[in-house]
Amino acid sequence: MAKLSEPEKRTLKLGAAGLVVILAYAFVIDPWVGDWLSTRSALKTERAKLDSIVPKSSGLAAKQAGLLSVVPELEMPKAESVQGPLFRGRFNEQLKKAGINVTSLQFLQSASKQSSGYKSLRLQCRGKGKFAQVLDLLAGLGDNLYLVGVEELHLKCDTKKREQMDIVITVSTFVK
């Protein structure tokens, strides 16, 4: 191997230093900067979401009222002997308000207790009404403080009167 001259040694040193800088940029600096930029962008998005939910000092009441209007109101489950009549009464009011003619309104067999410690109490309604009335009922169910969900909904058109429908709807609530 021949001896290297002074300019060749300098060229090799500068080349090695350049190689170290390129590798450091490619494997350390560039991924770090990319991660930092994406984190910064995600933080900006989350702050915008937070600002839309938690308003600044101006318009606090209006934004909180808007947020509370989206969140459903629920009543904590009570004993079956208390919650059952309350749930049935409120659901019966909603049926009358929608204009549905009820033929039967009865509780179904209760299921066993869930892992949460509450039982599901199901109430089945059979009746007749028009499609618009059924839609009014479904739209108003969110106002029922005791309602957990609609378990079953069957609609069947009457063969003679096409505007009339037979309705079977099962709704549920939780009880202790």
NORQUI-V213333 format. One record per backbone hydrogen bond with DSSP energy under -1.0 kcal/mol. NH is the residue of the N-H (numbers start at 1). CO is the residue of the C=O. If there is no record, write none. Layout:
NH_CO ; NH_CO
This chain:
9_5 ; 10_6 ; 11_7 ; 12_8 ; 13_9 ; 14_10 ; 15_11 ; 16_12 ; 17_13 ; 18_14 ; 19_15 ; 20_16 ; 21_17 ; 22_18 ; 23_19 ; 24_20 ; 25_21 ; 26_22 ; 27_23 ; 28_24 ; 29_24 ; 30_25 ; 32_28 ; 33_29 ; 34_30 ; 35_31 ; 36_32 ; 37_33 ; 38_34 ; 39_35 ; 40_36 ; 41_37 ; 42_38 ; 43_39 ; 44_40 ; 45_41 ; 46_42 ; 47_43 ; 48_44 ; 49_45 ; 50_46 ; 51_47 ; 52_48 ; 53_49 ; 54_50 ; 63_59 ; 64_60 ; 65_61 ; 66_62 ; 67_63 ; 68_64 ; 69_65 ; 71_67 ; 75_145 ; 82_79 ; 83_79 ; 84_80 ; 86_82 ; 87_83 ; 88_84 ; 89_85 ; 90_86 ; 91_87 ; 92_88 ; 93_89 ; 94_90 ; 95_91 ; 96_92 ; 97_93 ; 98_94 ; 100_95 ; 101_128 ; 103_126 ; 104_126 ; 106_124 ; 108_122 ; 111_120 ; 114_118 ; 117_114 ; 119_175 ; 121_173 ; 123_171 ; 124_106 ; 125_169 ; 126_104 ; 127_167 ; 128_101 ; 129_165 ; 134_130 ; 135_131 ; 136_132 ; 137_133 ; 138_134 ; 139_135 ; 140_136 ; 143_140 ; 144_141 ; 148_172 ; 149_172 ; 151_170 ; 152_170 ; 154_168 ; 156_166 ; 158_164 ; 164_161 ; 165_129 ; 166_156 ; 167_127 ; 168_154 ; 169_125 ; 170_152 ; 171_123 ; 172_149 ; 173_121 ; 175_119 ; 176_78
